[in-house]
Amino acid sequence: MESRRGLNATDETAYSVGSETRQHADLAWRYLQATDLASLPPTTVIKRSLTVRSVISASSSFALRSQRAIGRPDLQVIIEIGKGLQGVVFEQVGKSLAMKKEYGNNATLRTNLLHEASLHRLVYNAFAKYDVIIGSEVKVPQLTRIIPDTDTFWNENLSKFPTEYRQPGTMVQMERILPLPKIIRRSLISQFYPNNGVPLDTDSVNEILNKTANKHCLARTYLGRKTGPISSSGGFSLRNIPLYLDAMLTLELDVKGLATAMGEAFAIMHWGAGVNGDDVEFVLGTSALKDESQGGALDFQHRAVGFYLLDFGQCDAVDLEDEKDDVYQAFKGAMVTGDNQLFIPHFQRSRDVFESFRDGYIAAAEVIMDEKRINNKFDAVEFMREYEEYAEDFLY
């Protein structure tokens, strides 16, 4: 099955950390100083910091640039940070949002930006409703605004875009997932750069680290594939770097916790939002904390690592009023298409990791089915049993 993910760069968005973060830091968050991590081996840095609820304290150029731009419209330039199937993705310096501007020829397609926005909103609302009782670690960026080509936004901001994109068009704004901090990116290069087993010298690491594309670093959690290529046809890149199962196990990352959260996320999409989850993406990224001493202003020098769900452009809505078999087929069919097989653990590759995914899915689905009073029609255990049988034919 050919991957669509290689064509679809991650949309970088953000999820704001609530004000309780600092009040309950000892209970919920683990603060890590980048200066302390710098003296540790790359494997130790990744193990300690690339975990949900770690907070990295760092004074990077990105953090300082973003911090200076707060309250300074003249510094809030708009920068390209990725390209996808539907459009180009931008950041605005000093703001916790990302913008996806649609390609002109994409508007007439079924998977246009407005279609994605409608499904994105369904998923976000379902997470907002059910995450209170399920407590999933997965976060969904909030879609904040749809900007048509006739909006006054373009009169005020068009000159801030890169020259080649200074034409009005349909665009969506959403909260942004910030990239992984520099100390993590440096360790990822040292750990994964293909150099025939020879450690890179400091100058080589810095050269790779300072490439613009490598500053937009999110990590895809490929729990469904034991190993695979790190580099693409364009060479090694930290943008959307894949973390395969074997590597995550070697680094002692919490793969079972990630698998449980991923299962919960699919259950919320399916039974909470009525969205099939076709070709969605799960990544590790960061968000800026809020500084309550400064009225809740974003603090880009303190970034919380989080687990995020995004990219709903290939999804479809599913009517839960349809026949049970049709609903089951819509959901399990989408779970084996696109790159979902890379993300979802497979029982033949790692039974215990798959069981964490399955248990997370069933527990969350049962809560939602009970709340919606559809548990007399659908059965989460039955569905997962059918999915497991169905997925066996798609192992690759």
Secondary structure as GFF3:
##gff-version 3
##sequence-region A 1 396
A	DSSP	three_ten_helix	5	7	.	.	.	ID=ss1
A	DSSP	alpha_helix	20	23	.	.	.	ID=ss2
A	DSSP	alpha_helix	25	28	.	.	.	ID=ss3
A	DSSP	beta_strand	30	33	.	.	.	ID=ss4
A	DSSP	alpha_helix	34	37	.	.	.	ID=ss5
A	DSSP	alpha_helix	42	49	.	.	.	ID=ss6
A	DSSP	beta_strand	54	57	.	.	.	ID=ss7
A	DSSP	alpha_helix	61	69	.	.	.	ID=ss8
A	DSSP	three_ten_helix	73	75	.	.	.	ID=ss9
A	DSSP	beta_strand	78	83	.	.	.	ID=ss10
A	DSSP	beta_strand	87	92	.	.	.	ID=ss11
A	DSSP	beta_strand	97	102	.	.	.	ID=ss12
A	DSSP	three_ten_helix	104	106	.	.	.	ID=ss13
A	DSSP	alpha_helix	113	134	.	.	.	ID=ss14
A	DSSP	beta_strand	138	139	.	.	.	ID=ss15
A	DSSP	beta_strand	143	147	.	.	.	ID=ss16
A	DSSP	alpha_helix	153	157	.	.	.	ID=ss17
A	DSSP	three_ten_helix	158	160	.	.	.	ID=ss18
A	DSSP	three_ten_helix	163	165	.	.	.	ID=ss19
A	DSSP	beta_strand	171	175	.	.	.	ID=ss20
A	DSSP	alpha_helix	182	192	.	.	.	ID=ss21
A	DSSP	alpha_helix	202	209	.	.	.	ID=ss22
A	DSSP	three_ten_helix	212	215	.	.	.	ID=ss23
A	DSSP	beta_strand	219	222	.	.	.	ID=ss24
A	DSSP	beta_strand	241	244	.	.	.	ID=ss25
A	DSSP	alpha_helix	245	250	.	.	.	ID=ss26
A	DSSP	alpha_helix	255	267	.	.	.	ID=ss27
A	DSSP	pi_helix	268	273	.	.	.	ID=ss28
A	DSSP	beta_strand	281	291	.	.	.	ID=ss29
A	DSSP	three_ten_helix	292	294	.	.	.	ID=ss30
A	DSSP	beta_strand	297	310	.	.	.	ID=ss31
A	DSSP	alpha_helix	324	335	.	.	.	ID=ss32
A	DSSP	alpha_helix	340	343	.	.	.	ID=ss33
A	DSSP	alpha_helix	351	372	.	.	.	ID=ss34
A	DSSP	alpha_helix	380	391	.	.	.	ID=ss35
A	DSSP	three_ten_helix	392	394	.	.	.	ID=ss36
###
